[in-house]
Amino acid sequence: MQASVFVGTSVDGYIARADGALDFLPPDGGEPHGYDEFIASVDALIIGRKTYQVVLAFDAWPYGAKPVFVLSTKELPPPPAGAVVERMTGSPEAIVSSLTRRGFRHAYVDGGATIQAFLQAGLIQRLTITRVPVIIGSGVALFGPTTRDIQLKHTKTQQYASGLVKSEYEVLV
């Protein structure tokens, strides 16, 4: 299974404020910058419990009927009507193995701790990072401490009129 990350960050590398708030991101994602095309390319999402709780507070469920696998050892609040949500536990390797056996081919991995765990396990193949022109000073870091260097190959960078800058990378093994 291919696993990809598509994430917006502040210039200083935070994907959310310390309390999980995303208020520094452009409303409705800002101008089109490839998210719709990206989300159309995945057949499942793997997110952490904290990310799930943040998304539940959105005005509308952003994933449509795509299956969303929430990594949590705790029971989850119920999903909105029409959402396909399943709680999973286990190592990143076990999660990917299980989803691959079930026929999933391309997963979107989201949430700070979840992204970090999947990167450390060598299970992310593609990173798309869109930097928002703001420095928030502290919050949930996209990348935490690593036990090894994770080599990337830059494949593309695109700048948008609003100041968003999207860079794409392949994760090298």
MOBEL-V210600 format. One record per backbone hydrogen bond with DSSP energy under -0.5 kcal/mol. CO is the residue of the C=O (numbers start at 1). NH is the residue of the N-H. E is the energy in kcal/mol with one decimal. If there is no record, write none. Layout:
BEGIN
((CO;NH;E) (CO;NH;E))
END
This chain:
BEGIN
((2;107;-2.8) (3;125;-3.0) (3;126;-1.3) (4;109;-3.0) (5;128;-2.3) (7;130;-3.1) (9;132;-3.4) (10;13;-2.3) (13;142;-2.3) (14;10;-2.3) (16;140;-2.7) (17;20;-2.5) (21;17;-2.8) (22;25;-2.1) (26;29;-1.9) (27;30;-2.3) (34;38;-2.4) (35;39;-3.2) (36;40;-1.7) (37;41;-0.8) (38;41;-1.4) (38;42;-0.5) (39;42;-0.8) (43;67;-0.6) (44;108;-2.3) (45;47;-0.5) (45;69;-3.4) (46;110;-2.5) (47;71;-3.0) (48;52;-2.3) (49;53;-2.3) (50;54;-2.0) (51;55;-2.7) (52;56;-2.3) (53;57;-0.7) (54;57;-1.0) (55;58;-1.7) (61;64;-0.7) (63;66;-2.0) (66;84;-0.6) (67;45;-2.2) (67;69;-0.5) (68;70;-0.6) (68;86;-2.4) (69;47;-2.5) (69;71;-0.5) (70;72;-0.8) (70;88;-2.8) (71;49;-1.2) (80;83;-2.0) (83;85;-0.7) (84;68;-2.8) (86;70;-2.5) (88;72;-2.1) (91;95;-2.5) (92;96;-2.6) (93;97;-2.5) (94;98;-2.5) (95;99;-2.6) (96;100;-2.6) (97;101;-2.3) (98;102;-1.3) (99;104;-2.4) (100;103;-1.8) (105;2;-3.0) (106;43;-2.8) (106;44;-1.0) (107;4;-2.8) (107;109;-0.6) (108;46;-3.0) (110;48;-0.9) (111;115;-3.4) (112;116;-2.4) (113;117;-2.4) (114;118;-2.4) (115;119;-2.6) (116;120;-2.5) (117;121;-1.7) (118;123;-2.8) (118;124;-0.5) (119;122;-1.7) (123;125;-0.5) (125;171;-2.4) (126;5;-2.2) (127;169;-2.8) (128;7;-2.8) (128;130;-0.5) (129;131;-0.6) (129;167;-2.7) (130;9;-2.7) (131;165;-1.7) (132;11;-0.7) (132;134;-2.9) (134;11;-2.5) (134;12;-0.5) (134;136;-0.5) (139;141;-0.7) (140;15;-2.8) (140;16;-0.8) (149;151;-0.6) (151;172;-2.7) (152;154;-0.5) (153;170;-2.5) (156;168;-3.2) (158;166;-3.0) (160;163;-2.2) (164;160;-2.6) (165;131;-3.0) (165;167;-0.5) (166;158;-2.8) (167;129;-2.7) (168;155;-2.8) (168;156;-1.3) (169;127;-2.5) (170;153;-2.7) (170;172;-0.6))
END
